[in-house]
Amino acid sequence: MLCCLRTLFVVSSLAVSTMEKTSVQTIGEPQQMRLPTVAIVGRPNVGKSTLFNRLVGRRVAIVEDTPGITRDRLYGEAEWRGRAFQVVDTGGVLLEDSDPLITQVRIQALSAIEEADVILFMVDAIEGVTPADEELADVLRTTTKPVLLVANKVDNTRREADAAEFYALGWDEVFTISAVHGHGVAEVLDRVIELLPPATPAEEEDTTIKLAIVGRPNVGKSSLVNAILGAPRVIVSEIPGTTRDAIDTPFERDGQKMVLIDTAGIRRPGKVQGSVEYYSVLRAQKAIKRCDVALLVLDGPEGVTDGDKRVGGYAVEEGRACVVVVNKWDLMKNPTSKTLMMDFTRIFRKECPFLHFAPLVFTSALTGMGVPAVVDTALEAAEAHAHRIPTGVLNRLIHDAVDARPYSRKGKMLKVYYATMPSVKPPTVVLFVNDPDIVHFSYLRYLENQIRQQFPLEGTPIRMEVREATGKHRTD
């Protein structure tokens, strides 16, 4: 099967001799400065995502010899000669295409142009000047922002000469590069650095909360993103699989900075169709790994499926906080019925006991019902995810719980000498005991429940680890 993936990720090495090694930081991670933005625009299949991957130093955007792979805006960070900047990859722009999906792609690309400080206008040196290039050039000539015309796929002297035809588009300089091999990219970056405005100071501490919208295909993830943001920031279509990359969208609510990560639908491995979807699923899994809270979106009328359980399992494995968003609830016969919601909750708890900590929110991304509650609940889950219990308080709680329900196994009484919470996100409790081998998971669940009764930790898993006590932890 791997041999069929030869066209995927044609960038064989992201750190090559012609480029300085870039450093990467995902939107939402702590940063000291507010960075200027470079947008990569052009018609489909000119190599925008290949250049994006090279600039940010890793394979963020999906690259394949299929036009239209990138549909939304992708954000990443790069560094060149000591200057850090944000890079935006966009879908291919076809200004005259009336297809609804292409229209939405065009809106996303034009939005990226608006927010950019420097624009890289990419064209294909192999195909030469096309009507689509000329139409986009007309649009870019109206902006006051600096635009660099970049002819890609120039990997020999003949194509270098052929690239001269792009001067007809009206720019005084044409940069010739090979995004695959890195040729000429350094020269483009040198010019970008000259044109970038200075970075502006940001807050010393970034408290941005990352929310990953996850779920199986076509449950309304992108619709939920747009409903939360109140604007069409990601493409919504009835066609399953419209979202292929993990899309980072920063936003703010009541002073709290957040990032919404819209992801491709996750199917079980045997149902993944083709290499593009395979890497989309990988990206969705990575989005779960780097988020604070996973918003697990379910299709309410369809009920709980094996696919929902699988995606929820990924969140639990990564120790992420989780909120279950039961979408399309407006399609139920009586969507305002509390009894109906309680029945669904009971079924979900039975089908997904591993998500016993996750609250359920019933919504309709289409009508807006319950959407504000999604964000409120996610913020509460994020707070619980980062909650640390003081060591003294935790020890008293655990010792009281053990005294109330002593535990023995294999003829040996369990002694818990010391408890601590060395880390959060998720809250992790370490118990130092006389014999770790006798501790059954059911007793750990009992101790976890005692913790949850005392502290508001809804929405986050609690990891319980058992270690043999050393001398400094024993009190007997």
C-alpha positions as CSV (number, residue, x, y, z in Angstrom):
1,M,0.0,0.0,0.0
2,L,2.8,2.4,0.8
3,C,4.1,2.2,-2.7
4,C,0.9,3.9,-3.8
5,L,1.7,6.9,-1.7
6,R,4.7,8.0,-3.7
7,T,3.1,11.2,-4.8
8,L,2.4,12.2,-1.2
9,F,4.6,14.7,0.6
10,V,7.1,15.3,-2.2
11,V,9.2,17.3,0.1
12,S,11.8,14.7,0.9
13,S,13.8,16.8,3.3
14,L,12.6,19.9,5.0
15,A,16.0,20.9,6.3
16,V,18.3,21.2,3.2
17,S,21.6,22.9,2.7
18,T,20.0,25.8,0.7
19,M,17.9,26.8,3.7
20,E,18.5,27.6,7.3
21,K,16.6,25.3,9.6
22,T,13.2,26.7,10.5
23,S,11.6,26.6,13.9
24,V,7.9,25.8,14.2
25,Q,5.3,26.9,16.7
26,T,1.6,26.2,16.3
27,I,-0.9,29.0,16.6
28,G,-2.1,29.1,20.2
29,E,1.2,28.0,21.8
30,P,3.0,30.5,24.1
31,Q,4.9,33.2,22.1
32,Q,6.6,36.5,23.0
33,M,5.7,38.6,20.0
34,R,2.6,39.0,17.8
35,L,4.0,37.9,14.5
36,P,3.6,39.5,11.0
37,T,1.8,37.3,8.4
38,V,2.9,36.0,5.0
39,A,0.1,34.6,2.8
40,I,0.7,32.1,-0.1
41,V,-1.9,32.5,-2.9
42,G,-2.3,31.2,-6.4
43,R,-4.5,29.0,-8.6
44,P,-4.8,25.3,-7.8
45,N,-1.8,22.9,-7.9
46,V,1.0,25.4,-8.3
47,G,2.8,24.1,-5.2
48,K,1.5,26.4,-2.5
49,S,1.3,23.6,0.2
50,T,4.7,22.3,-0.7
51,L,6.2,25.7,-0.1
52,F,4.2,26.1,3.1
53,N,5.5,22.8,4.5
54,R,9.1,23.9,3.6
55,L,8.7,27.3,5.3
56,V,7.2,26.0,8.6
57,G,9.7,23.1,8.7
58,R,7.2,20.2,8.8
59,R,4.4,18.5,6.9
60,V,1.4,20.5,8.0
61,A,-0.4,20.9,4.7
62,I,-1.3,17.8,2.7
63,V,0.6,17.6,-0.6
64,E,-0.5,15.5,-3.5
65,D,-0.7,15.7,-7.3
66,T,-4.4,16.4,-7.1
67,P,-5.8,19.9,-7.7
68,G,-7.8,21.4,-4.8
69,I,-6.3,19.5,-1.9
70,T,-6.1,22.6,0.3
71,R,-9.5,24.2,0.8
72,D,-9.2,26.2,4.0
73,R,-6.6,28.5,5.5
74,L,-3.7,26.8,7.2
75,Y,-1.6,28.6,9.8
76,G,2.0,27.9,10.8
77,E,5.0,29.7,12.1
78,A,8.5,30.0,10.5
79,E,11.8,31.7,11.2
80,W,14.4,33.0,8.8
81,R,17.6,34.8,9.7
82,G,16.3,35.5,13.2
83,R,12.9,36.9,12.1
84,A,9.8,34.9,13.0
85,F,6.6,35.2,11.0
86,Q,3.3,33.5,10.5
87,V,2.6,31.7,7.2
88,V,-0.9,31.2,5.7
89,D,-1.5,28.5,3.1
90,T,-4.7,28.9,1.1
91,G,-6.8,26.9,-1.4
92,G,-6.3,27.4,-5.1
93,V,-8.1,30.5,-6.4
94,L,-10.3,30.2,-9.5
95,L,-12.1,33.6,-9.7
96,E,-14.5,32.6,-12.5
97,D,-15.6,29.2,-11.3
98,S,-19.2,29.1,-10.2
99,D,-19.0,25.8,-8.2
100,P,-20.2,26.5,-4.7
101,L,-17.2,24.8,-3.1
102,I,-14.7,26.7,-5.2
103,T,-16.5,29.9,-4.3
104,Q,-16.0,29.2,-0.6
105,V,-12.3,28.4,-1.3
106,R,-12.0,31.7,-3.1
107,I,-13.5,33.6,-0.1
108,Q,-11.0,31.9,2.2
109,A,-8.0,32.9,0.0
110,L,-9.2,36.5,-0.4
111,S,-9.6,36.7,3.4
112,A,-6.0,35.5,3.8
113,I,-4.9,38.3,1.4
114,E,-6.7,40.8,3.6
115,E,-4.9,39.8,6.8
116,A,-1.4,39.4,5.3
117,D,1.5,41.7,5.6
118,V,3.3,40.2,2.6
119,I,1.8,38.1,-0.2
120,L,3.5,35.4,-2.2
121,F,1.8,35.0,-5.6
122,M,2.7,31.5,-6.8
123,V,2.5,30.5,-10.5
124,D,3.6,27.3,-12.3
125,A,6.7,27.6,-14.5
126,I,5.8,24.4,-16.3
127,E,2.4,25.4,-17.4
128,G,3.2,29.1,-18.0
129,V,0.9,32.0,-17.7
130,T,-2.8,30.9,-17.6
131,P,-6.1,32.9,-17.7
132,A,-6.5,32.1,-14.0
133,D,-3.1,33.6,-13.2
134,E,-4.0,36.7,-15.1
135,E,-7.3,37.1,-13.2
136,L,-5.7,36.7,-9.8
137,A,-2.9,39.1,-10.9
138,D,-5.6,41.8,-11.6
139,V,-6.9,41.3,-8.1
140,L,-3.5,41.5,-6.4
141,R,-2.5,44.6,-8.3
142,T,-5.3,46.4,-6.4
143,T,-3.8,45.8,-3.0
144,T,-1.3,48.2,-1.3
145,K,0.5,45.3,0.3
146,P,3.8,44.0,-1.0
147,V,3.3,41.1,-3.5
148,L,6.2,38.8,-4.6
149,L,5.6,36.9,-7.8
150,V,7.1,33.4,-7.3
151,A,7.4,31.0,-10.3
152,N,7.5,27.5,-8.9
153,K,8.8,24.2,-10.3
154,V,11.9,25.8,-11.8
155,D,14.5,23.0,-11.5
156,N,16.6,23.4,-14.6
157,T,18.0,26.2,-16.8
158,R,15.4,25.8,-19.5
159,R,12.6,26.4,-17.1
160,E,14.5,29.4,-15.7
161,A,14.4,31.0,-19.1
162,D,10.8,30.1,-19.7
163,A,9.8,31.8,-16.4
164,A,10.6,35.1,-18.0
165,E,7.1,35.1,-19.6
166,F,5.6,35.8,-16.2
167,Y,6.9,39.4,-16.4
168,A,3.8,39.9,-18.5
169,L,1.8,39.8,-15.3
170,G,3.1,43.2,-14.5
171,W,5.7,42.7,-11.7
172,D,9.2,44.1,-11.9
173,E,10.8,40.9,-10.5
174,V,10.0,37.2,-10.8
175,F,11.5,34.9,-8.2
176,T,12.2,31.4,-9.6
177,I,12.1,28.5,-7.1
178,S,11.6,24.8,-6.7
179,A,9.6,24.3,-3.6
180,V,10.3,20.6,-3.7
181,H,14.1,20.9,-3.8
182,G,14.5,24.3,-2.0
183,H,16.2,26.0,-4.9
184,G,15.7,29.8,-4.8
185,V,13.6,29.7,-1.6
186,A,16.3,31.5,0.4
187,E,16.2,34.5,-2.0
188,V,12.5,34.7,-1.6
189,L,12.8,34.6,2.2
190,D,15.5,37.3,2.2
191,R,13.1,39.6,0.3
192,V,10.2,38.7,2.6
193,I,12.2,39.7,5.7
194,E,13.0,43.0,4.1
195,L,9.3,43.7,3.6
196,L,7.9,42.4,6.9
197,P,6.8,45.0,9.4
198,P,8.3,44.6,12.9
199,A,6.8,42.2,15.3
200,T,4.7,43.8,18.1
201,P,4.9,42.8,21.7
202,A,2.3,40.3,23.0
203,E,1.4,39.4,26.5
204,E,4.1,37.7,28.5
205,E,1.9,34.8,29.3
206,D,-0.3,33.3,26.6
207,T,-3.3,31.6,28.2
208,T,-4.8,30.5,24.9
209,I,-7.0,27.5,25.1
210,K,-7.0,25.1,22.1
211,L,-10.3,23.4,21.3
212,A,-10.2,20.6,18.8
213,I,-13.4,19.8,16.9
214,V,-13.3,16.0,16.4
215,G,-15.6,13.3,15.3
216,R,-16.4,11.0,12.4
217,P,-17.2,12.4,9.0
218,N,-20.2,14.6,8.3
219,V,-21.5,15.1,11.8
220,G,-21.3,18.9,11.4
221,K,-17.9,19.8,12.8
222,S,-17.2,22.7,10.4
223,S,-20.8,24.0,10.9
224,L,-20.1,24.0,14.6
225,V,-16.9,26.0,14.1
226,N,-18.7,28.6,12.0
227,A,-21.6,28.7,14.5
228,I,-19.1,29.3,17.4
229,L,-17.3,32.0,15.5
230,G,-20.4,33.6,14.0
231,A,-18.7,33.8,10.6
232,P,-17.9,31.3,7.8
233,R,-14.3,30.8,8.6
234,V,-14.2,27.2,7.4
235,I,-15.8,25.6,4.4
236,V,-19.1,23.8,5.0
237,S,-20.5,21.3,2.5
238,E,-22.9,18.4,2.5
239,I,-20.1,16.4,0.8
240,P,-18.4,14.2,3.4
241,G,-14.7,14.8,3.6
242,T,-14.7,18.5,2.8
243,T,-12.3,19.2,5.6
244,R,-9.0,17.5,5.0
245,D,-6.4,19.5,7.0
246,A,-6.6,20.5,10.7
247,I,-7.5,24.2,10.5
248,D,-6.4,26.5,13.3
249,T,-8.7,29.5,13.8
250,P,-7.8,32.0,16.7
251,F,-10.7,33.8,18.3
252,E,-11.5,35.6,21.6
253,R,-14.5,35.6,23.9
254,D,-14.8,37.8,27.0
255,G,-11.1,38.4,27.0
256,Q,-10.2,34.7,26.8
257,K,-8.1,33.8,23.8
258,M,-8.9,30.5,22.2
259,V,-8.1,28.5,19.0
260,L,-10.6,26.3,17.3
261,I,-9.0,23.4,15.4
262,D,-11.4,22.0,12.8
263,T,-10.3,18.5,11.8
264,A,-11.1,15.9,9.1
265,G,-13.6,13.2,10.1
266,I,-12.0,10.1,11.6
267,R,-13.0,6.7,10.2
268,R,-11.7,3.3,11.2
269,P,-8.5,2.4,9.3
270,G,-10.2,-0.1,7.0
271,K,-12.6,2.6,5.8
272,V,-10.1,5.2,4.9
273,Q,-10.2,5.8,1.2
274,G,-6.9,6.8,-0.4
275,S,-3.7,8.5,0.7
276,V,-5.2,12.0,1.1
277,E,-7.8,10.8,3.7
278,Y,-5.2,8.6,5.4
279,Y,-3.1,11.7,6.2
280,S,-6.2,13.7,7.1
281,V,-7.0,11.2,9.8
282,L,-3.4,11.4,11.0
283,R,-3.7,15.1,11.3
284,A,-6.9,14.9,13.2
285,Q,-5.3,12.6,15.7
286,K,-2.4,15.0,16.1
287,A,-4.9,17.8,16.6
288,I,-6.3,15.9,19.6
289,K,-2.8,15.4,20.9
290,R,-2.0,19.2,20.9
291,C,-5.4,20.5,22.1
292,D,-6.5,21.3,25.6
293,V,-10.1,20.2,25.1
294,A,-11.5,17.8,22.5
295,L,-15.1,18.7,21.4
296,L,-16.4,15.3,20.4
297,V,-19.2,15.9,17.9
298,L,-22.0,13.3,17.5
299,D,-24.9,13.1,15.2
300,G,-27.8,13.2,17.6
301,P,-30.4,11.5,15.3
302,E,-28.0,8.7,14.5
303,G,-27.2,8.0,18.1
304,V,-23.9,6.6,19.5
305,T,-21.9,4.7,16.9
306,D,-18.7,2.7,17.0
307,G,-17.0,5.6,15.1
308,D,-17.9,7.9,17.9
309,K,-16.4,5.5,20.5
310,R,-13.2,5.3,18.5
311,V,-12.7,9.0,18.3
312,G,-13.5,9.4,21.9
313,G,-11.0,6.8,22.7
314,Y,-8.3,8.8,21.0
315,A,-9.0,11.7,23.3
316,V,-8.9,9.5,26.4
317,E,-5.6,7.9,25.3
318,E,-4.0,11.4,24.9
319,G,-5.3,12.5,28.3
320,R,-7.3,15.4,26.8
321,A,-10.3,17.1,28.4
322,C,-13.4,16.3,26.5
323,V,-16.9,17.7,25.9
324,V,-19.4,15.6,24.0
325,V,-21.4,17.8,21.6
326,V,-24.6,16.1,20.5
327,N,-25.3,18.0,17.2
328,K,-28.3,18.2,14.9
329,W,-30.6,18.0,18.0
330,D,-33.1,20.2,16.2
331,L,-33.9,17.2,14.0
332,M,-35.2,15.1,16.9
333,K,-39.0,14.8,17.3
334,N,-39.0,16.8,20.6
335,P,-35.7,18.6,20.8
336,T,-36.7,20.6,24.0
337,S,-37.6,17.4,26.0
338,K,-35.4,17.0,29.1
339,T,-36.4,13.4,29.2
340,L,-35.1,12.8,25.7
341,M,-31.8,14.4,26.6
342,M,-31.6,12.3,29.8
343,D,-32.3,9.1,27.8
344,F,-29.6,9.9,25.3
345,T,-27.1,10.7,28.2
346,R,-27.9,7.3,29.8
347,I,-27.3,5.4,26.6
348,F,-24.0,7.3,26.0
349,R,-22.7,6.6,29.5
350,K,-23.5,2.9,28.9
351,E,-21.9,2.8,25.5
352,C,-18.9,4.9,26.4
353,P,-18.0,4.3,30.1
354,F,-14.4,5.5,29.4
355,L,-15.8,9.0,28.9
356,H,-17.7,9.0,32.2
357,F,-16.1,12.4,33.0
358,A,-17.2,14.2,29.9
359,P,-20.3,16.4,30.0
360,L,-22.9,16.3,27.2
361,V,-24.1,19.5,25.4
362,F,-27.1,19.2,23.1
363,T,-26.8,21.6,20.1
364,S,-27.8,22.5,16.6
365,A,-25.0,24.2,14.7
366,L,-27.7,25.1,12.0
367,T,-30.0,27.0,14.4
368,G,-27.5,28.0,17.0
369,M,-29.3,26.1,19.8
370,G,-26.9,25.3,22.6
371,V,-23.8,26.7,20.8
372,P,-22.9,29.2,23.6
373,A,-23.1,26.4,26.1
374,V,-20.5,24.5,24.1
375,V,-17.9,27.2,24.6
376,D,-18.9,27.7,28.3
377,T,-18.6,24.0,29.0
378,A,-15.3,23.7,27.1
379,L,-13.8,26.6,29.2
380,E,-14.9,24.8,32.4
381,A,-13.3,21.6,31.2
382,A,-10.1,23.4,30.3
383,E,-10.0,24.9,33.8
384,A,-10.5,21.4,35.3
385,H,-7.8,20.0,33.0
386,A,-5.3,22.4,34.5
387,H,-6.4,22.2,38.1
388,R,-3.8,21.2,40.7
389,I,-4.7,19.9,44.1
390,P,-2.2,20.9,46.9
391,T,-0.2,18.0,48.2
392,G,-1.5,18.3,51.8
393,V,-5.1,18.5,50.8
394,L,-4.7,15.5,48.4
395,N,-3.0,13.4,51.1
396,R,-5.8,14.0,53.6
397,L,-8.4,13.2,51.0
398,I,-6.7,9.9,49.9
399,H,-6.0,8.8,53.5
400,D,-9.6,9.4,54.5
401,A,-10.9,7.5,51.5
402,V,-8.6,4.5,52.3
403,D,-9.7,4.6,55.9
404,A,-13.3,4.6,54.9
405,R,-12.9,1.6,52.6
406,P,-9.7,-0.4,53.4
407,Y,-8.5,-2.6,50.6
408,S,-6.7,-5.9,50.5
409,R,-5.9,-8.4,47.8
410,K,-4.0,-11.7,47.7
411,G,-4.1,-11.7,51.5
412,K,-2.2,-8.4,51.7
413,M,-3.6,-5.1,53.0
414,L,-2.9,-2.0,50.8
415,K,-1.1,0.8,52.5
416,V,-1.0,4.2,50.8
417,Y,1.9,6.2,52.3
418,Y,1.9,9.3,50.2
419,A,0.0,11.0,47.4
420,T,1.0,13.8,45.1
421,M,-0.1,15.5,41.9
422,P,3.1,16.1,40.0
423,S,1.5,17.3,36.7
424,V,-1.7,18.6,35.2
425,K,-3.3,18.5,31.7
426,P,-4.5,16.0,32.7
427,P,-4.4,16.0,36.5
428,T,-2.1,13.1,37.4
429,V,-2.2,11.6,40.9
430,V,0.7,9.4,42.0
431,L,0.2,7.0,44.9
432,F,3.2,5.6,46.8
433,V,2.1,2.3,48.3
434,N,3.5,-0.8,49.9
435,D,2.8,-3.1,46.9
436,P,1.7,-1.8,43.5
437,D,0.9,-5.3,42.2
438,I,-2.1,-5.7,44.5
439,V,-3.9,-2.5,43.4
440,H,-6.9,-3.3,41.1
441,F,-8.2,-0.7,38.7
442,S,-11.6,-0.7,40.4
443,Y,-10.1,0.6,43.6
444,L,-8.3,3.3,41.7
445,R,-11.7,4.3,40.2
446,Y,-13.1,4.5,43.8
447,L,-10.3,6.8,44.8
448,E,-10.8,8.9,41.6
449,N,-14.5,9.2,42.4
450,Q,-13.6,10.5,45.9
451,I,-11.4,13.1,44.3
452,R,-14.2,14.2,42.0
453,Q,-16.6,14.5,44.8
454,Q,-14.4,17.1,46.5
455,F,-13.2,19.0,43.4
456,P,-14.9,20.3,40.3
457,L,-13.1,18.2,37.7
458,E,-15.9,17.5,35.2
459,G,-14.6,17.3,31.7
460,T,-11.1,16.1,32.4
461,P,-9.7,12.6,32.9
462,I,-7.7,12.0,36.0
463,R,-4.7,9.7,35.6
464,M,-3.9,7.5,38.6
465,E,-0.4,6.0,38.9
466,V,0.8,3.6,41.5
467,R,4.4,3.3,42.6
468,E,6.2,1.4,45.3
469,A,7.1,3.6,48.2
470,T,10.8,4.4,48.8
471,G,12.2,5.3,52.2
472,K,11.4,9.0,51.9
473,H,7.7,8.3,51.2
474,R,7.1,5.7,53.9
475,T,6.0,6.8,57.3
476,D,6.1,3.4,59.1
